[in-house]
């Protein structure tokens, strides 16, 4: 939350979207985790090796949210988009993204080598036209949108975008 001119407002420019950064229970759990694990792994998994807490978190995540054999937890949303988009798509694929897509989506698209094309902000009709025209020419197509556009605080009509994903046999990702 932000307090501006005596008004309490939701601040979508920070990572505390749900207002838990100052929650006493969350703070206590964070302090307990620091006491048990320390303040940092010290380096990436690649450099310092796998820590049991990482494996435990990923295993819990894969079982609690979905019934999957495994999950990967990234250090940040930026790293998630760059790494996932950059490595799961490639030449022969198409990435269609909102004109206001976060830099991490654009960097992942660039890394992938896939063709990239923007559509007007939150315009699912423009996206449908692009998909109708281009989908048959590509192996895979990713629709890249955001759940909440942090610079503007607006959000897409998600059901419309999911309908297009199904209609055109595309993938969809959101930040």
C-alpha positions in Angstrom: 0.0 0.0 0.0 1.0 3.6 -0.6 -0.1 6.7 1.2 -0.4 9.7 -1.1 -2.0 12.9 -0.1 -3.8 11.2 2.8 -5.2 8.4 0.6 -4.3 4.8 0.9 -3.7 3.3 -2.6 -2.6 -0.1 -4.0 0.9 0.3 -5.4 1.5 -2.0 -8.4 5.1 -0.7 -8.9 6.4 -2.8 -6.0 6.5 -6.6 -5.4 4.2 -6.4 -2.4 0.9 -6.7 -4.4 -1.0 -8.4 -1.6 0.4 -6.4 1.3 2.2 -9.1 3.1 5.7 -7.4 3.4 4.9 -6.1 6.8 2.7 -9.0 8.0 3.8 -10.1 11.5 3.5 -13.8 10.7 5.4 -13.5 7.5 8.1 -11.5 9.2 8.4 -14.1 12.0 8.7 -16.9 9.4 11.4 -15.0 7.6 13.4 -14.4 10.8 13.1 -18.1 11.7 14.4 -19.0 8.2 17.3 -16.7 8.5 18.2 -18.3 11.9 18.0 -21.7 10.4 19.4 -21.2 6.9 21.3 -17.9 7.0 20.7 -14.9 4.9 21.9 -16.4 1.6 22.9 -19.5 -0.2 26.1 -17.6 -1.0 26.0 -18.3 -4.7 23.9 -19.9 -7.4 23.1 -23.6 -7.4 25.5 -24.1 -10.3 28.4 -22.6 -8.3 27.7 -23.6 -4.7 25.7 -26.8 -5.2 22.1 -27.9 -4.3 20.8 -26.9 -0.9 18.3 -29.2 0.7 15.9 -26.3 1.3 15.7 -25.7 -2.4 14.8 -29.3 -3.2 12.3 -29.3 -0.3 10.6 -26.1 -1.6 10.4 -27.4 -5.2 9.0 -30.8 -4.1 6.4 -29.1 -1.9 5.4 -26.8 -4.7 5.0 -29.6 -7.2 2.8 -31.6 -4.9 0.7 -28.8 -3.4 -0.2 -26.7 -6.4 -0.1 -29.4 -9.1 0.4 -33.1 -9.1 3.7 -33.1 -10.9 6.9 -35.2 -10.4 9.0 -32.0 -10.0 9.1 -28.2 -10.2 11.8 -25.5 -10.6 11.7 -22.3 -8.6 13.6 -19.4 -10.0 15.2 -16.6 -8.0 13.0 -13.9 -9.6 10.2 -13.3 -12.1 12.7 -11.7 -14.5 14.9 -14.7 -14.4 11.9 -17.0 -14.9 10.8 -15.3 -18.1 14.2 -14.9 -19.6 15.2 -18.5 -18.9 12.0 -20.2 -19.6 11.0 -18.3 -22.8 14.7 -18.2 -23.9 15.1 -22.0 -23.7 11.7 -23.5 -24.5 11.2 -21.6 -27.7 13.5 -21.2 -30.6 13.8 -20.6 -34.4 10.7 -21.8 -36.1 8.5 -20.5 -33.2 6.6 -17.3 -32.8 6.2 -15.1 -29.7 3.2 -12.7 -29.7 3.4 -10.2 -26.9 1.6 -7.2 -25.6 3.2 -3.9 -26.5 3.6 -3.2 -22.8 5.2 -6.5 -22.0 7.8 -6.5 -19.3 11.5 -6.4 -20.4 12.0 -9.9 -19.1 9.5 -11.2 -21.7 11.3 -9.3 -24.5 14.8 -10.5 -23.3 13.5 -14.1 -23.2 12.1 -13.8 -26.7 15.4 -12.3 -28.0 17.4 -15.1 -26.3 15.1 -17.8 -27.9 15.7 -16.8 -31.5 12.0 -17.1 -32.2 10.2 -14.5 -34.3 8.7 -11.8 -32.1 5.6 -9.7 -32.8 3.7 -7.2 -30.6 0.0 -6.6 -30.5 -1.8 -3.6 -29.1 -2.0 -3.4 -25.3 -4.7 -5.8 -24.0 -6.2 -6.1 -27.4 -7.3 -9.7 -27.7 -9.0 -9.0 -31.1 -5.7 -7.8 -32.6 -4.1 -10.9 -31.1 -6.8 -13.1 -32.7 -6.1 -11.5 -36.1 -2.3 -12.1 -35.7 -2.9 -15.7 -34.7 -5.3 -16.3 -37.6 -2.7 -14.9 -40.1 0.4 -16.4 -38.6 -0.3 -19.6 -36.6 -0.1 -22.1 -39.4 3.5 -21.0 -40.3 5.0 -21.8 -36.9 5.8 -24.9 -34.9 4.9 -23.3 -31.6 3.3 -20.0 -30.8 3.6 -18.3 -27.3 1.1 -15.6 -26.2 3.0 -13.5 -23.7 0.9 -11.3 -21.5 1.0 -10.1 -17.9 -1.4 -10.7 -15.0 -1.1 -7.1 -13.9 0.9 -4.5 -15.9 3.0 -2.9 -13.2 3.5 0.4 -14.9 -0.2 1.0 -15.4 -1.9 -1.3 -12.9 -4.3 -2.6 -15.5 -4.8 -6.3 -16.4 -6.0 -8.3 -19.4 -9.4 -10.0 -19.9 -7.7 -13.3 -19.2 -10.6 -15.5 -20.3 -10.5 -14.0 -23.8 -6.8 -14.7 -24.0 -7.2 -18.3 -22.8 -10.0 -18.8 -25.4 -7.5 -17.6 -28.1 -4.8 -20.0 -26.8 -7.2 -22.9 -27.2 -8.6 -21.8 -30.5 -5.2 -21.4 -32.1 -3.4 -24.2 -30.2 -0.9 -21.8 -28.7 0.9 -21.6 -25.5 0.3 -18.8 -23.0 2.5 -17.3 -20.3 1.9 -14.5 -17.9 4.2 -12.5 -15.7 
